[in-house]
Amino acid sequence: MGKRTPRRAVVLGGGIAGLFATRVLADQFDQVTLVDRDHLTGPNLLRRGLPQGHHLHGLLSRGQEITEEHFPGITEKMVADGSAIGDASNDVRWIINGKRLVQTDSGLACLTASRPFFESHIRERVLALPNVVLSELTDISRLEVSDDGRTIRGVWVFPEGEHETLLPADLVVDASGRGSRTPTWLEDLGYGRVPEEKHKIGMGYATRYYRIPDAAFEGDISVNTVASAGVPRGCICQKIDGGRAIVTAYGILGDHPPTDPDGYLNFIKSLAAPDIYEILQSAEALNDPVAYKFPTNLRRHYQLMSDFPAGFLVIGDGVASFNPSYAQGMTVSALGSVVLRKHVADRRPVHALAYFRDLAADAIDGCWDMAVSADLAFPGVEGERTPEIMETHDFISRTQDVASRDAAVSRAFQRVIGLVDHYTVLHEPELEAKILQG
């Protein structure tokens, strides 16, 4: 028998989606090369390819479960290195429509840390895998395509200071983010334009770091005052690594928090509840507020394409990029890695459109529908408010109201927004009766 040809994969983009993708591919490929234009192993953890890295990022409960599954023991390591941890309901103070939800044991871990902290710990575990090769400070040039245009056979790259180089691959996974060049590449190859869906929300947020006495949190690790139709401004104040707290305030449709210290505090003072403003009265600011804007939700419906080249997939924000106030992004990337793992199992060739259909059904559809529906609860957001959406708005509003008084409803609701349980659990007879009776 002849010697088996090694199977190689290339992942474009070293962010969270790329790291999760690399992790699952490493189980099935002899070599996985992770390509990124940044200096990922350098001292500056706020890499240029992640302009929003300064701001708050949440790993929802389901994302936390998947992360621990991929990297056993990583939760314990992050806590030892300074992350805060608690119960996702009992130790997180949710304030919605000015009402504080009942805090009760959910059985779900909530880990709070900065985005660079999350990313560096996951990257350390990925790069420790013996068959993973990192190509940092490397720009992506173009795809290597078979003569008939039907198969991607690798990618051409420009390592810093070197000539254009081909990285041959049996599978290329684009995890380069919202600015992915895949739509252009597909058009150039004759596959047509990927259908896109956009929803303008005009969101802007500003983040400031503080030292805050533990006593000010009253036992909680995070205080989340959620924007609502009545007061379309929100803020999250959260314990993170380094003995710090991160405070991210946000607003939509151009109503953005100022970046001067006094204006920033006054914005937080105007929220539907005073909790975070009161916490900040005993806080020491570590920097001035830093702003970031997120104009639109964006989804690329690759699953609707009639054809797609073999040996090529997309994952992460390059497929769907959500309103960041719902903290779904990293968890959707984790869910996408579970789909990818299923499609590369047993070292079999991947059927791209089957992968994209499963990615939509198992990782994106539910989160996208939740995010878009929630955005349409704000009167100024453009979009069709169908009878089904209006009915959903009414039911969620009732759920949130009852969750401020009933522990069982609060627990169920928070497991849904943590993406652990499907929203249909709220329609189980006993819970639904409580919600509809108010």
Kinemage of the C-alpha trace (Angstrom):
@kinemage 1
@onewidth
@group {chain A} dominant
@subgroup {mainchain}
@vectorlist {calphas} color= white
{ca met a 1} P 0.000 0.000 0.000
{ca gly a 2} L 1.174 3.523 -0.760
{ca lys a 3} L 1.814 6.124 1.842
{ca arg a 4} L -1.260 8.222 2.688
{ca thr a 5} L -1.083 11.828 1.483
{ca pro a 6} L -1.248 14.235 4.455
{ca arg a 7} L -4.448 16.270 4.637
{ca arg a 8} L -4.003 20.001 5.131
{ca ala a 9} L -6.401 22.771 6.111
{ca val a 10} L -5.919 26.541 6.185
{ca val a 11} L -7.927 28.922 8.368
{ca leu a 12} L -8.046 32.595 7.376
{ca gly a 13} L -8.313 34.796 10.466
{ca gly a 14} L -7.020 34.268 13.992
{ca gly a 15} L -9.942 35.689 15.963
{ca ile a 16} L -12.385 33.670 18.042
{ca ala a 17} L -14.106 32.063 15.038
{ca gly a 18} L -10.775 31.132 13.486
{ca leu a 19} L -9.459 29.682 16.730
{ca phe a 20} L -12.556 27.532 17.252
{ca ala a 21} L -12.394 26.374 13.623
{ca thr a 22} L -8.709 25.506 13.943
{ca arg a 23} L -9.415 23.510 17.078
{ca val a 24} L -11.969 21.211 15.418
{ca leu a 25} L -10.010 20.878 12.168
{ca ala a 26} L -6.931 19.785 14.092
{ca asp a 27} L -8.752 16.564 15.026
{ca gln a 28} L -9.221 15.581 11.386
{ca phe a 29} L -6.331 17.114 9.413
{ca asp a 30} L -2.648 16.333 9.586
{ca gln a 31} L -1.767 20.015 9.489
{ca val a 32} L -3.813 23.162 10.062
{ca thr a 33} L -2.273 26.536 9.217
{ca leu a 34} L -3.808 29.570 10.923
{ca val a 35} L -3.216 32.774 8.945
{ca asp a 36} L -3.612 36.300 10.292
{ca arg a 37} L -2.220 39.682 9.335
{ca asp a 38} L -1.725 40.703 12.984
{ca his a 39} L 1.109 39.916 15.354
{ca leu a 40} L -1.040 37.536 17.407
{ca thr a 41} L 1.749 36.487 19.753
{ca gly a 42} L 3.012 40.028 20.291
{ca pro a 43} L 2.737 42.071 23.479
{ca asn a 44} L -0.151 44.234 22.228
{ca leu a 45} L -3.241 42.166 22.937
{ca leu a 46} L -5.483 44.856 21.391
{ca arg a 47} L -4.635 43.738 17.847
{ca arg a 48} L -5.420 46.018 14.911
{ca gly a 49} L -7.752 43.465 13.307
{ca leu a 50} L -10.088 43.729 16.296
{ca pro a 51} L -10.970 47.431 16.598
{ca gln a 52} L -13.814 46.563 18.995
{ca gly a 53} L -11.444 44.539 21.212
{ca his a 54} L -11.278 47.379 23.727
{ca his a 55} L -14.983 46.990 24.438
{ca leu a 56} L -17.023 44.533 26.459
{ca his a 57} L -17.554 41.040 25.034
{ca gly a 58} L -19.725 38.364 26.548
{ca leu a 59} L -19.401 34.634 26.170
{ca leu a 60} L -22.940 33.371 26.717
{ca ser a 61} L -23.528 30.219 28.741
{ca arg a 62} L -23.749 27.928 25.703
{ca gly a 63} L -20.539 29.401 24.343
{ca gln a 64} L -18.872 28.785 27.680
{ca glu a 65} L -19.963 25.136 27.588
{ca ile a 66} L -18.570 24.632 24.082
{ca thr a 67} L -15.304 26.358 24.985
{ca glu a 68} L -14.792 24.009 27.923
{ca glu a 69} L -15.681 21.051 25.694
{ca his a 70} L -13.032 22.062 23.142
{ca phe a 71} L -10.436 22.930 25.785
{ca pro a 72} L -10.988 20.936 28.988
{ca gly a 73} L -9.825 22.837 32.059
{ca ile a 74} L -9.714 26.244 30.353
{ca thr a 75} L -12.418 27.681 32.635
{ca glu a 76} L -10.391 26.832 35.730
{ca lys a 77} L -7.281 28.326 34.121
{ca met a 78} L -9.021 31.589 33.223
{ca val a 79} L -10.418 31.939 36.725
{ca ala a 80} L -6.956 31.297 38.189
{ca asp a 81} L -5.584 34.024 35.895
{ca gly a 82} L -8.105 36.607 37.050
{ca ser a 83} L -11.449 36.116 35.312
{ca ala a 84} L -14.552 36.505 37.460
{ca ile a 85} L -16.994 33.598 37.568
{ca gly a 86} L -20.486 33.120 38.942
{ca asp a 87} L -23.924 31.779 38.164
{ca ala a 88} L -25.371 33.289 34.992
{ca ser a 89} L -28.548 34.288 36.813
{ca asn a 90} L -27.798 34.317 40.525
{ca asp a 91} L -24.648 36.445 40.213
{ca val a 92} L -25.690 38.656 37.303
{ca arg a 93} L -28.070 41.562 37.925
{ca trp a 94} L -30.392 42.004 34.952
{ca ile a 95} L -32.493 45.173 34.808
{ca ile a 96} L -35.019 45.265 31.962
{ca asn a 97} L -37.626 48.006 31.509
{ca gly a 98} L -36.345 49.413 34.783
{ca lys a 99} L -37.200 46.208 36.675
{ca arg a 100} L -34.677 43.888 38.263
{ca leu a 101} L -35.152 40.252 37.302
{ca val a 102} L -35.270 37.712 40.107
{ca gln a 103} L -31.779 36.362 40.704
{ca thr a 104} L -31.915 32.607 41.121
{ca asp a 105} L -29.678 29.602 40.519
{ca ser a 106} L -29.576 28.754 36.792
{ca gly a 107} L -26.958 26.009 36.952
{ca leu a 108} L -24.977 27.849 34.270
{ca ala a 109} L -21.519 29.348 34.618
{ca cys a 110} L -20.904 32.963 33.655
{ca leu a 111} L -17.278 33.896 33.032
{ca thr a 112} L -16.458 37.598 32.714
{ca ala a 113} L -13.211 38.882 31.225
{ca ser a 114} L -11.868 41.233 28.568
{ca arg a 115} L -11.909 40.146 24.926
{ca pro a 116} L -8.079 39.999 24.693
{ca phe a 117} L -8.070 37.798 27.824
{ca phe a 118} L -10.566 35.333 26.320
{ca glu a 119} L -8.774 35.299 22.990
{ca ser a 120} L -5.253 34.857 24.381
{ca his a 121} L -6.263 31.905 26.562
{ca ile a 122} L -8.030 30.128 23.703
{ca arg a 123} L -5.175 30.920 21.304
{ca glu a 124} L -2.620 29.496 23.746
{ca arg a 125} L -4.473 26.183 23.793
{ca val a 126} L -4.889 26.105 20.007
{ca leu a 127} L -1.232 26.854 19.290
{ca ala a 128} L -0.204 24.120 21.708
{ca leu a 129} L -1.741 21.525 19.372
{ca pro a 130} L 1.150 19.707 17.637
{ca asn a 131} L -0.318 19.891 14.129
{ca val a 132} L -1.241 23.591 14.180
{ca val a 133} L 1.055 26.088 12.432
{ca leu a 134} L 0.672 29.839 12.924
{ca ser a 135} L 1.415 32.205 10.045
{ca glu a 136} L 1.093 35.649 11.611
{ca leu a 137} L 1.932 39.021 10.054
{ca thr a 138} L 0.661 37.478 6.835
{ca asp a 139} L -1.690 39.123 4.354
{ca ile a 140} L -4.147 37.060 2.331
{ca ser a 141} L -3.735 37.530 -1.418
{ca arg a 142} L -6.024 35.208 -3.390
{ca leu a 143} L -7.430 31.713 -3.594
{ca glu a 144} L -5.784 28.895 -5.510
{ca val a 145} L -8.490 27.436 -7.753
{ca ser a 146} L -8.635 24.284 -9.877
{ca asp a 147} L -8.633 24.720 -13.660
{ca asp a 148} L -12.388 24.173 -13.865
{ca gly a 149} L -13.086 26.662 -11.057
{ca arg a 150} L -14.936 24.030 -9.052
{ca thr a 151} L -12.478 23.424 -6.221
{ca ile a 152} L -10.380 25.604 -3.939
{ca arg a 153} L -6.949 24.060 -3.563
{ca gly a 154} L -5.287 26.532 -1.227
{ca val a 155} L -4.593 30.204 -0.694
{ca trp a 156} L -1.845 32.591 -1.768
{ca val a 157} L -0.452 34.747 1.042
{ca phe a 158} L 2.145 37.466 1.646
{ca pro a 159} L 4.140 36.774 4.829
{ca glu a 160} L 5.745 40.006 6.025
{ca gly a 161} L 8.983 40.667 4.189
{ca glu a 162} L 8.574 37.682 1.847
{ca his a 163} L 7.263 36.939 -1.636
{ca glu a 164} L 3.754 35.692 -2.387
{ca thr a 165} L 3.528 32.086 -1.204
{ca leu a 166} L 1.031 29.297 -1.877
{ca leu a 167} L -0.402 27.381 1.066
{ca pro a 168} L -1.893 24.233 -0.514
{ca ala a 169} L -4.961 22.894 1.283
{ca asp a 170} L -7.666 20.279 1.075
{ca leu a 171} L -9.945 22.707 2.909
{ca val a 172} L -9.823 26.497 3.347
{ca val a 173} L -12.033 28.068 6.016
{ca asp a 174} L -12.608 31.819 5.869
{ca ala a 175} L -12.886 33.198 9.418
{ca ser a 176} L -11.680 36.679 8.488
{ca gly a 177} L -14.747 38.455 9.856
{ca arg a 178} L -17.336 40.909 8.635
{ca gly a 179} L -14.930 42.281 6.011
{ca ser a 180} L -14.534 38.845 4.405
{ca arg a 181} L -13.585 38.921 0.722
{ca thr a 182} L -15.453 35.698 -0.012
{ca pro a 183} L -18.447 37.445 -1.680
{ca thr a 184} L -16.067 39.111 -4.158
{ca trp a 185} L -14.078 35.923 -4.722
{ca leu a 186} L -17.271 33.974 -5.478
{ca glu a 187} L -18.468 36.565 -7.981
{ca asp a 188} L -15.090 36.598 -9.707
{ca leu a 189} L -15.268 32.805 -9.999
{ca gly a 190} L -18.727 32.976 -11.589
{ca tyr a 191} L -20.799 31.734 -8.644
{ca gly a 192} L -22.898 34.882 -8.446
{ca arg a 193} L -23.590 37.221 -5.542
{ca val a 194} L -24.386 35.794 -2.131
{ca pro a 195} L -27.809 37.060 -0.922
{ca glu a 196} L -27.311 39.610 1.857
{ca glu a 197} L -29.670 40.884 4.533
{ca lys a 198} L -29.045 44.116 6.431
{ca his a 199} L -30.876 45.872 9.237
{ca lys a 200} L -29.801 49.378 10.147
{ca ile a 201} L -29.630 50.005 13.901
{ca gly a 202} L -27.193 52.910 14.104
{ca met a 203} L -25.688 51.628 17.316
{ca gly a 204} L -22.830 53.304 19.111
{ca tyr a 205} L -21.139 52.489 22.372
{ca ala a 206} L -18.382 53.796 24.592
{ca thr a 207} L -16.256 51.884 27.069
{ca arg a 208} L -14.305 52.911 30.120
{ca tyr a 209} L -12.242 50.823 32.556
{ca tyr a 210} L -12.379 51.320 36.316
{ca arg a 211} L -11.202 50.049 39.665
{ca ile a 212} L -14.362 49.369 41.653
{ca pro a 213} L -14.522 48.111 45.255
{ca asp a 214} L -16.035 44.632 45.493
{ca ala a 215} L -18.613 45.904 47.969
{ca ala a 216} L -20.106 48.190 45.312
{ca phe a 217} L -21.207 45.141 43.271
{ca glu a 218} L -23.144 43.743 46.272
{ca gly a 219} L -22.035 40.198 45.456
{ca asp a 220} L -22.714 40.351 41.709
{ca ile a 221} L -20.118 39.974 38.963
{ca ser a 222} L -22.071 41.938 36.354
{ca val a 223} L -24.833 44.539 36.326
{ca asn a 224} L -26.731 44.762 33.021
{ca thr a 225} L -29.188 47.610 32.476
{ca val a 226} L -30.817 46.727 29.164
{ca ala a 227} L -32.008 49.294 26.627
{ca ser a 228} L -35.753 49.180 25.952
{ca ala a 229} L -38.290 51.006 23.817
{ca gly a 230} L -39.052 53.322 26.751
{ca val a 231} L -35.403 54.174 27.427
{ca pro a 232} L -33.342 53.132 24.374
{ca arg a 233} L -30.057 53.377 26.259
{ca gly a 234} L -28.252 50.596 28.074
{ca cys a 235} L -25.076 49.829 29.955
{ca ile a 236} L -23.156 46.860 31.358
{ca cys a 237} L -20.778 47.085 34.306
{ca gln a 238} L -18.757 43.932 34.785
{ca lys a 239} L -15.866 42.582 36.813
{ca ile a 240} L -13.040 41.383 34.566
{ca asp a 241} L -9.433 40.246 34.660
{ca gly a 242} L -6.665 42.355 36.160
{ca gly a 243} L -8.761 43.393 39.134
{ca arg a 244} L -10.612 45.798 36.863
{ca ala a 245} L -14.180 46.507 35.864
{ca ile a 246} L -15.328 47.323 32.344
{ca val a 247} L -18.269 49.645 31.699
{ca thr a 248} L -19.797 49.771 28.217
{ca ala a 249} L -22.688 52.182 27.631
{ca tyr a 250} L -24.656 52.073 24.380
{ca gly a 251} L -27.513 53.597 22.427
{ca ile a 252} L -29.117 53.129 19.024
{ca leu a 253} L -30.168 55.256 16.044
{ca gly a 254} L -27.491 57.851 16.682
{ca asp a 255} L -28.194 58.298 20.402
{ca his a 256} L -24.654 57.411 21.413
{ca pro a 257} L -22.845 57.952 24.721
{ca pro a 258} L -20.408 60.880 24.734
{ca thr a 259} L -16.710 60.251 25.202
{ca asp a 260} L -16.008 63.143 27.553
{ca pro a 261} L -16.016 61.867 31.171
{ca asp a 262} L -18.840 64.101 32.406
{ca gly a 263} L -21.071 63.433 29.407
{ca tyr a 264} L -20.397 59.712 29.717
{ca leu a 265} L -21.479 59.661 33.369
{ca asn a 266} L -24.555 61.760 32.613
{ca phe a 267} L -25.537 59.303 29.885
{ca ile a 268} L -25.317 56.445 32.405
{ca lys a 269} L -27.267 58.517 34.932
{ca ser a 270} L -30.129 58.755 32.392
{ca leu a 271} L -30.665 54.968 32.232
{ca ala a 272} L -33.886 53.311 33.341
{ca ala a 273} L -32.291 52.295 36.662
{ca pro a 274} L -29.643 54.028 38.812
{ca asp a 275} L -27.630 50.925 39.741
{ca ile a 276} L -24.568 51.419 37.529
{ca tyr a 277} L -24.388 55.165 38.113
{ca glu a 278} L -24.417 54.531 41.860
{ca ile a 279} L -21.677 51.882 41.548
{ca leu a 280} L -19.487 54.366 39.694
{ca gln a 281} L -19.657 56.859 42.540
{ca ser a 282} L -17.050 54.779 44.376
{ca ala a 283} L -15.020 53.919 41.253
{ca glu a 284} L -11.607 55.057 40.063
{ca ala a 285} L -11.479 55.638 36.315
{ca leu a 286} L -8.471 54.107 34.532
{ca asn a 287} L -8.918 55.769 31.133
{ca asp a 288} L -11.154 58.086 29.161
{ca pro a 289} L -14.177 56.598 27.362
{ca val a 290} L -13.430 55.051 23.951
{ca ala a 291} L -16.148 54.936 21.267
{ca tyr a 292} L -17.118 52.382 18.623
{ca lys a 293} L -19.974 52.339 16.090
{ca phe a 294} L -21.943 49.413 14.699
{ca pro a 295} L -24.287 50.657 11.958
{ca thr a 296} L -26.034 47.504 10.712
{ca asn a 297} L -26.735 43.876 11.382
{ca leu a 298} L -25.419 41.896 8.417
{ca arg a 299} L -26.169 38.365 7.272
{ca arg a 300} L -24.887 36.565 4.200
{ca his a 301} L -27.191 33.714 3.203
{ca tyr a 302} L -24.682 31.265 1.766
{ca gln a 303} L -27.182 28.461 2.355
{ca leu a 304} L -29.403 29.977 -0.356
{ca met a 305} L -26.769 29.834 -3.087
{ca ser a 306} L -27.337 27.336 -5.879
{ca asp a 307} L -23.681 26.395 -6.156
{ca phe a 308} L -20.462 26.748 -4.171
{ca pro a 309} L -16.866 25.635 -4.764
{ca ala a 310} L -15.596 22.499 -3.038
{ca gly a 311} L -12.887 22.740 -0.412
{ca phe a 312} L -14.010 26.119 0.898
{ca leu a 313} L -16.201 27.278 3.819
{ca val a 314} L -16.971 30.443 5.795
{ca ile a 315} L -17.571 30.778 9.545
{ca gly a 316} L -18.137 33.535 12.104
{ca asp a 317} L -18.894 37.207 11.402
{ca gly a 318} L -18.264 36.647 7.703
{ca val a 319} L -21.616 34.849 7.670
{ca ala a 320} L -23.584 36.823 10.261
{ca ser a 321} L -22.749 39.890 12.336
{ca phe a 322} L -25.238 40.783 15.077
{ca asn a 323} L -26.184 43.736 17.266
{ca pro a 324} L -23.350 43.496 19.821
{ca ser a 325} L -25.571 44.475 22.764
{ca tyr a 326} L -26.974 40.928 22.745
{ca ala a 327} L -23.470 39.437 23.168
{ca gln a 328} L -24.163 36.600 20.727
{ca gly a 329} L -21.135 36.874 18.432
{ca met a 330} L -18.542 34.712 20.195
{ca thr a 331} L -21.147 32.116 21.120
{ca val a 332} L -22.418 31.882 17.535
{ca ser a 333} L -18.810 31.274 16.472
{ca ala a 334} L -18.618 28.484 19.036
{ca leu a 335} L -21.875 26.994 17.737
{ca gly a 336} L -20.493 27.230 14.205
{ca ser a 337} L -17.456 25.209 15.248
{ca val a 338} L -19.765 22.420 16.422
{ca val a 339} L -21.395 22.387 12.966
{ca leu a 340} L -17.979 22.394 11.314
{ca arg a 341} L -16.864 19.503 13.513
{ca lys a 342} L -19.829 17.436 12.332
{ca his a 343} L -19.084 18.117 8.664
{ca val a 344} L -15.393 17.222 8.791
{ca ala a 345} L -15.894 14.113 10.954
{ca asp a 346} L -14.362 10.856 9.742
{ca arg a 347} L -12.084 12.844 7.416
{ca arg a 348} L -14.750 12.869 4.736
{ca pro a 349} L -15.000 15.603 2.043
{ca val a 350} L -17.218 18.505 3.032
{ca his a 351} L -20.336 19.362 1.051
{ca ala a 352} L -20.306 23.160 1.321
{ca leu a 353} L -24.015 23.873 0.844
{ca ala a 354} L -24.981 21.124 3.313
{ca tyr a 355} L -22.610 22.746 5.813
{ca phe a 356} L -24.120 26.190 5.248
{ca arg a 357} L -27.657 24.835 5.668
{ca asp a 358} L -26.725 23.258 8.997
{ca leu a 359} L -24.833 26.387 10.033
{ca ala a 360} L -27.964 28.429 9.412
{ca ala a 361} L -30.292 26.011 11.201
{ca asp a 362} L -28.086 25.102 14.174
{ca ala a 363} L -26.058 28.247 14.824
{ca ile a 364} L -27.519 31.355 13.189
{ca asp a 365} L -31.279 31.328 12.490
{ca gly a 366} L -32.454 31.415 16.108
{ca cys a 367} L -29.973 34.094 17.162
{ca trp a 368} L -30.615 36.203 14.075
{ca asp a 369} L -34.379 36.057 14.570
{ca met a 370} L -34.008 36.946 18.263
{ca ala a 371} L -31.737 39.886 17.487
{ca val a 372} L -33.779 41.307 14.608
{ca ser a 373} L -37.045 40.903 16.501
{ca ala a 374} L -35.578 42.591 19.568
{ca asp a 375} L -34.274 45.476 17.448
{ca leu a 376} L -37.734 45.985 15.931
{ca ala a 377} L -39.089 46.580 19.435
{ca phe a 378} L -37.496 50.029 19.155
{ca pro a 379} L -39.925 52.270 17.242
{ca gly a 380} L -37.271 54.039 15.160
{ca val a 381} L -35.701 50.895 13.724
{ca glu a 382} L -36.767 50.286 10.128
{ca gly a 383} L -38.299 46.953 9.210
{ca glu a 384} L -41.555 45.090 8.797
{ca arg a 385} L -43.355 44.373 12.046
{ca thr a 386} L -45.434 41.377 11.077
{ca pro a 387} L -48.271 40.118 13.289
{ca glu a 388} L -45.955 37.302 14.374
{ca ile a 389} L -43.247 39.761 15.450
{ca met a 390} L -45.756 41.928 17.316
{ca glu a 391} L -47.053 38.836 19.089
{ca thr a 392} L -43.475 37.905 20.008
{ca his a 393} L -42.835 41.407 21.351
{ca asp a 394} L -45.904 41.170 23.549
{ca phe a 395} L -44.972 37.727 24.855
{ca ile a 396} L -41.359 38.697 25.613
{ca ser a 397} L -42.503 41.875 27.350
{ca arg a 398} L -44.840 39.809 29.524
{ca thr a 399} L -42.044 37.303 30.189
{ca gln a 400} L -39.650 40.011 31.305
{ca asp a 401} L -42.267 41.546 33.556
{ca val a 402} L -43.110 38.237 35.256
{ca ala a 403} L -39.399 37.380 35.504
{ca ser a 404} L -39.010 40.381 37.800
{ca arg a 405} L -41.286 38.606 40.310
{ca asp a 406} L -41.113 34.869 39.588
{ca ala a 407} L -37.890 32.861 40.003
{ca ala a 408} L -38.936 30.003 37.687
{ca val a 409} L -39.764 32.345 34.818
{ca ser a 410} L -36.576 34.349 35.408
{ca arg a 411} L -34.470 31.187 35.370
{ca ala a 412} L -36.095 29.901 32.167
{ca phe a 413} L -35.805 33.257 30.412
{ca gln a 414} L -32.133 33.623 31.281
{ca arg a 415} L -31.341 30.108 30.068
{ca val a 416} L -32.966 31.070 26.753
{ca ile a 417} L -30.958 34.271 26.325
{ca gly a 418} L -27.852 32.286 27.291
{ca leu a 419} L -28.612 30.081 24.210
{ca val a 420} L -28.678 26.934 26.346
{ca asp a 421} L -32.418 26.282 26.033
{ca his a 422} L -34.644 26.850 23.005
{ca tyr a 423} L -37.177 29.673 23.361
{ca thr a 424} L -40.018 27.134 23.165
{ca val a 425} L -39.370 26.212 26.827
{ca leu a 426} L -41.146 29.469 27.701
{ca his a 427} L -44.288 27.985 26.145
{ca glu a 428} L -44.306 24.930 28.373
{ca pro a 429} L -47.743 24.905 30.039
{ca glu a 430} L -46.772 25.859 33.578
{ca leu a 431} L -44.418 28.671 32.532
{ca glu a 432} L -46.684 29.970 29.786
{ca ala a 433} L -49.624 30.141 32.192
{ca lys a 434} L -47.586 32.275 34.602
{ca ile a 435} L -46.422 34.547 31.791
{ca leu a 436} L -49.856 35.070 30.225
{ca gln a 437} L -51.550 35.606 33.587
{ca gly a 438} L -48.953 38.256 34.417
